[in-house]
């Protein structure tokens, strides 16, 4: 293990972006989403520690974005949708006083990337959802910022590109599972680590067999028992694709081989992940389910932020359960290990195909089990991925585009076959 490359995320290393004293200046990408709004809540409660200088959002919640900008007194606001600029400017004008300068507005598909690279902030929090977060991730790293990474997809689809740019200690993970591993790893040295254990709530279908999952509906899948998340992430939790992605992410962040990264089902979601050491000890990081704790680690490390999130009330009885993963009902984790070992463009294909299939499932065009069946076929058809030091962003985008198109073709074919079968059955009954 000692000859292995240095991990991307190491709690023993603190990266210095070389900015001045005072409150740590933060740029929040995806400010109107779940991670972004919770990060802003944390900043507002700790004005002596943090100051937000820039915000980015897609553009669907212009009023909220304007309110955030005004309350935080940011210098720059970025919006992906150019057609949202007039409404954003109007919303800002209503909030700012006469003669008070409005923040600079960046607009377009590259706006978040421009914001991530601009200015002299200490930390960029990437809370964007999806692989569109890759370019901002690379821009923040190249600009020398500390990267608080909540956008797991950018690391998964662009692993070699991210690893080529990131300096030791420059990435602090914000996913609850990886923030947990990050903290537990601080208790030992790298050669002392035997295994990483990533916990999964099990989602809404924990305990069901593959056959029992055949007819579940989008409403069933969106009813997560623990976390309130967006629809794509919630469906990924139901299929356990999110755990597969987190296994790949753990491998890339901590440079631990896939055969030493385990997934265990923990319905209460109190233990966010664990590290097993060579002496037999296992250290678990545990808090009540609340993303403000991991966000505080991402923004404040190596210092902790007091009262960032609720703690346990140990005067009350509680039961914590752990179950092995059912790989037959939830084959996504095994497939993720496979594409992670293939590396190169394979994870991008896996992620893009899954996003298309989740959309098809939510629209009623694909059954629940059809999500992973289709993703598995797309991955198999992709074959040998583009790998090596020659991998580029264009390679990743091309692989994603192909995977999305192929997933749509397979879904449409499956829908046509289903319609034909339904019509034939109706004719037979008639």
C-alpha positions, 0 to 999 in steps of 0.5 A: 500500500505504501507504494500506491499513489496518494489519495485525492482526499486525505484528512491528514493533509490541509491544502492552502489556497493562499488567500488572506485572513478573515472569514473564509470566502466561499463560492456556492455552485447549485445554490438553490438546490438542497446542498446549496440552501443548507450550505447558505443556512450554515454560512448565515449562522456563522458569519465570523467563519464564512462569507459567500462571494458568488452563487450559481444556479440553473435558473429555475428558481430566480426569486430564491437566487435573488434573495440569496444574493441580496442576503449574502451580499455576493459579488457575482451571480451565475445562471445557466439559463440565459433566458432567466437573466431578465427575471433575475435582474428584475428580482435583484432590482426589487431587493437592492436599494436605489443606487445600490450596485447589483451583483455581476451576472454571468449567464450561459452553459459555462457560467458556473465554470467561469464563476468557479475559476474567477476571483480569489475565494478560498473554497468552491462548494460544488453542489450541482447535480449531474455530470454537468458539474465536471467542468466547474470541478476542473475549473476550481481545481485548476484555479487553485481553490479548495474543492468541497465536492458534493457533485459526485458525478464529476469525480466518477465520470472524470476520475482521471481528469480530476486526479491529474489536476487535484493537489494533495488535500485540495478535495474535501468530500461533502457526500455524507458517506464520504465525509464519514470515511474522511473523518474516520480515516483521520484516526489511522495511517493509510497502511493501517486501513483494511476496509472501507464500509459504505452504509446504505439506507436500503431505500424504500424497497429494502427487503424486497426480492427482485420479483417483488420489485417488478411492478413498483411505481414511481410514487413508490420509489420516490417515498424514501424513508429517511432523506428528502432529495430530488427525484433522480437521487431518490430513484438512485437510492431506490435502485441503490445506484447511488451506492454503486456511484459512492463505491466508485467515488470512495475508490477514487478519493481514497485509493482503496481497491474495489475488493476492499470497499463493502456496502452494508444496509443500515436502515436508520441512516445514523452511521454514515460509513465506517473504516475497518483497520488492520488491528480489527478495530472499526471506527464509525462516524454517526450523526442523525440524518442531516446534510449540514454536518458533512457540508460543515466539514467541506467548508470548514476543514480542518476546523469543525463548526460548532452546532453545525447539525443536531447531535444524538440524544443519548438519554433516549433508547434507539436500535441500530441495525445492519444487513448484508446487501441483496445483490440479486435484487439490487445488481447496481453495486456489482455493475458499478464495481465492474465499470469502476475497474474498467475505468476510463469512459465506462463510469460516464457511460454507466452514469449517463445511461442510468440518468436516461433510464431513471427519466424513462421510469419516472415518465412510465416508459420503463419498469423499475427493474428495467432501469438496471437491465437497460443500463447493464446492456448499454455498458456491455455494448460500450465495450472497452472504454477509452482510458489512459492519460489521453482521456479528455473532457471531449471523450467523456462527453462523447461517451455520455452522449452515446450512452444517453442515445443508446439508452433512449433507443432501448427504452423506446424499443421496450415501450414498443414491444410492450404496446404490441404485447398489450394490443395482441392480448386485447385482440385475443381477449376480444 
